[in-house]
């Protein structure tokens, strides 16, 4: 039997080697935005900083508004 941490590391390596996406979208409130990035606070209290192209920046709502971004890792 493999130790649990070995199994977890193997599964993580498998996810990355097969190109599977771990986070496909982020939804929450827009906390901050800049030309190349934005910060989203989820309902669970976790904030994500996402790198974005200018075309996405131009479509972002005002800070404090809800949004959902599809992601690519």
Secondary structure, DSSP 8 states (H G I E B T S, - for coil): ---HHHHHHHHHHHHHHHT--S--EEEEEEEEEETTEEEEE-TTS-EEEEE--HHHHTT---TTSEEEEE---
